[in-house]
Amino acid sequence: MNRHIGLRFLFLLVIASFHTACVATAIVGGAAATTAAFDERSVGEHFDDVSIASKIDARLLAEKDMPSRWVSVEVIEGVAILTGYLPSQHHIDRALLVVRSVEGVKDIRNELKIGEPSTSSLFSDSWITAQVKTKFFNDKMVSGMSLHVETVDGRVYLQGVVKSEEYRYRAVSLTKKVKGVTAVVDLLRLQTK
C-alpha cells in the first residue's frame, strides 16, 4: 500500500471513531468512496444511503432547539438507524418526524436515549468502538471497513450489509470479547442477491 493511501486510510479511521453529524456531513464523499469498495451493497446503493444520511444530519442540525450533536445517523438500504442522546422524549419525537420527512427513508430504527452522555462515557464508548474496529481489522473474515460500529453507554451497535450468517456471527462474537461491552445490538443485514 503506498504512503498516500495509508495516510488517507488512517485519517478515515480516526474520523470514524469520532463520528458526529458535522463530521459525517463534511467528509461524506471521501468516506463513501473509501467504504464503498468494502461494503456488500452496490456502489449505487451505498452512495444513496450516504446521501440520505447526510440529508438527515443536515436537517437535524438545521432544526431550532435540536441539540443533535450526540445523535449518530447511519442508513442501510434506506433504513435510518438513530443512536445516541437527546434531552427529552419531545426532542426524540421531533427528530423522528424530521427523519420521516427525508426522501428515501424507508423505515427508522430508533435507538435514541433520553439524557446527555457524561464525558467519561463518551471516552469509554470511543475506546470500545476503537477496540471493536481493531478486532475486525485483525480478523481474516470480518472487514473493519464494511461495518459501522457505534457505542452508546457500552452498548455496541453493529450496522451494515454482510454476505453470510457466518460473517454476522463472527462480527458479533468478536464484539462480545471487547472489555467494557455491556450488550451487542445486531443491526446487520444479509446481502440480497
N, C-alpha and C positions, 0 to 999 in steps of 0.2 A: 504494500500500500504506500503510495507516495505521501510525502510530508503534508501537502496541502489538504488532501482528502482526510488524512488522520487528524489534522487540526480542526477541520470542519466537523468531523465526527465527534471529537471531544467537546467542542463548543455546543453541539446539539444535545449531547448527554447532560451537560451542566444545565442548559436551559430546560430540558425535560424534567430534571429533578426539582426545579423550582417553578413548575408550570402554573402560571396565573393567567387570568383573562387578558391582561395587557400584553404579556409576553407572547401568548399564543397568537394574538392578532398580529403582532409585529413581525413574527417570523414564519407565518403560516406557509408562505411559498416555499422557502428553503426546507422547512421541516417536512412538508408534504412530499416534496420531491425526493428527499432522502429516505423517508419511511415507506413511500410507495413501492420502492424496489424490494422491500422485505415483507410487505403486507400480503395477506392471502386474498384481499379484494383486488379487483381490476384497478388499474391506474385511474380510470374514469370514475369508478365508484369511490375510490379513496379521495380524489380531489373534490367530488360532490360533497362527501361527508365533512371534509376540512372546511369547505366553503360554508356549509350550513353552520358548523360550529363557530366560525368567525362571525357570521351574521348574528348568532345568538349572543356571543360575547359583546359585540358592538351594541346591540340593543339593550342588554343588561347594564352596560356602562353608561348608556345614554339616559336610562331611567332615573328620574328625580327621586332622591331619597332611597336609592337601592345600593346598599353597600356590598357590591358583588366581588370585592377583592378576595374573599375566601371561597368563592364558588369556582369549581372546575367544571368545564363542559367538554364532553367527548361525544362524538356522533359516530355510530357504527351502523351502516346500512340504513340510514335515516332515523335511527332510534337515538334520541338525545339522552345522555346519561349525565345527571347533575349530582355532584358530590361537594361536600364542604359545609359551610355555615352561612346562615342568615339570622338576623336578630330576632325575628318573630315569625309566627305562622302566617301573619298577614303578608310579610315580605316573601315568604315561600310561595304563597298562593299567587301573588303578583308575578313572581319570576316564572312560574309555570304558565301563566296566561301569556306572558311575553314569548316564551319558548313556543307555545302552541301557534302563535301568530306568524312564525317564521316559515316561509315556503320551503317545502322539502322535508319538514319534520313529520315522520310517520307515527311516532309514539314517543313517550317520555318515560324514563326510569328515574324517579325522584328518590335520591339518597341524601337529600339535604337535612341537616340538623339545625335545631334552633339553638342559638347562642353565638359564642365567639371563642375561637381557639386560644389557648394560652400559648405564650412564647415557647415554653418547654415542649408542649405537644407539637407545635409547628416544627421545631428542630428534630424531635423524635420521629415524627412522621416522615420528614425529609430523609432522615438517616435510614429508616426502614425501607422507603422506596428505593434508595440508592443500593441497599443491600440486596433487595429482590432483583433489581436490574442486573447487578453484578452476578448473581447466581444464574440468571438467564443467559448472560453473555458468556459465562464459563461452561454452559451446558451444551452438549453436542446436538440435542434435539430442539431445544427451545431457543428462539432468537430474541434477544433483548430489543431488537428494533421493531418486531412485528406486534408487540403487545404494549398497551398503555397501562401503566401502573399508577394508581392514586391511593394514598394512605390518609385516612381521617381517623384520629384517635386510636391508632393501632389496627384499625380495620383496613385491610388491603383489598382494593377493587381491581380486578383483572379484567381488562376490556380489549377487544379485538376480534379478528376473524382467524380461526385456526383450521388446519387441514384435517385433523382427526381427533377422536376422543382420547387417544393415547397422548397426543400432544397436550390436550387440555388437562388431563390427569397429571402429567409431568409438571406443567406450569403451576398448578395448584399445590402439588406435593412439594415442589421447591420453595414456594412461598411460605408454606406452613413451617418450614425449617428455620426461618429467619427469626432471630431473637426479637421480642417485642411485638410480634404479630398476635393480635387478640382474636382475629377472625379473618377468613378469606371469603370475599363475595365474588363468586364466579359469574361474570357477565360475558364470558367468552361465547362467541357464536361459531358454529360449524360452517365451513365454506360450503356453499351450494354449488353444485356442478352444473 
